């Protein structure tokens, strides 16, 4: 069964896509911990990140590094944190979370509820980064 992320890849569900190539895609998390919280995923649906072959795993993190630099430039934060939890959606994914304190990446905190206009503003700021 296709994950919600595969449905985003197939454009069956809309998303605020930051960047993509033939193998990976990055998009804003619609249930963010912080403004600019971005998900980076392989386009091939694999449930557990450590089940990715070594080359795909390395290239996924390389792609995430590039996206993290854009998020860090666009969002007022001290740095971008990385989390791989893998329990929410059966599709390997990396969370990139803008951080000012360690609590900003606490997944037990309530998620932000942002208006569409805020998502659009954040999306455009990240897209404008080189």
Residue pairs with C-beta under 8 A, 6 or more apart in sequence:
2 10
2 45
3 45
3 89
3 90
3 91
4 13
4 89
4 91
5 39
5 41
5 45
5 89
5 91
5 93
6 45
6 91
7 13
8 14
8 15
8 17
8 25
8 27
9 25
9 41
9 43
15 27
15 28
15 30
16 27
16 28
16 30
16 119
16 120
16 122
16 123
17 25
17 26
17 27
18 26
18 27
18 28
18 38
18 67
18 70
18 71
18 123
18 126
18 127
19 25
19 26
19 66
19 67
19 70
20 26
20 43
21 63
22 43
23 42
23 43
23 44
23 56
23 59
23 63
24 40
24 41
24 42
24 43
24 59
24 60
24 63
25 40
25 41
25 43
26 38
26 39
26 40
26 41
26 63
26 64
26 67
26 96
27 38
27 39
28 36
28 37
28 38
28 39
28 119
28 122
28 123
28 126
29 37
29 38
29 39
29 95
30 119
31 111
31 112
32 97
32 111
32 112
32 114
33 95
33 97
33 104
33 105
33 106
33 107
33 109
33 111
33 112
34 75
34 77
34 97
34 98
34 99
34 104
34 112
35 75
35 98
35 112
35 114
35 118
35 122
36 71
36 74
36 75
36 77
36 96
36 97
36 98
36 122
36 126
37 95
37 96
37 97
37 98
38 67
38 71
38 95
38 96
38 126
39 93
39 94
39 95
39 96
40 60
40 63
40 64
40 67
40 93
40 94
40 96
41 60
41 91
41 92
41 93
41 94
42 52
42 56
42 60
42 92
44 56
45 90
45 91
46 52
46 91
46 92
47 86
47 90
47 91
47 92
48 86
48 92
49 57
49 60
49 84
49 86
49 92
49 93
49 94
50 57
51 92
52 60
52 92
60 92
60 94
61 94
64 82
64 94
64 96
67 96
68 80
68 82
68 96
69 129
70 126
70 129
71 80
71 96
71 98
71 126
72 79
72 80
72 98
73 129
74 122
74 125
74 126
74 128
74 129
75 98
75 122
75 125
75 126
76 98
77 98
77 99
77 100
77 104
78 99
78 100
79 98
79 99
80 96
80 97
80 98
80 99
81 95
81 96
81 97
81 98
81 99
81 104
81 105
82 94
82 95
82 96
82 97
83 94
83 95
83 97
83 105
83 107
84 93
84 94
84 95
85 95
85 107
86 92
86 93
95 105
97 104
97 105
98 104
99 105
103 109
114 122
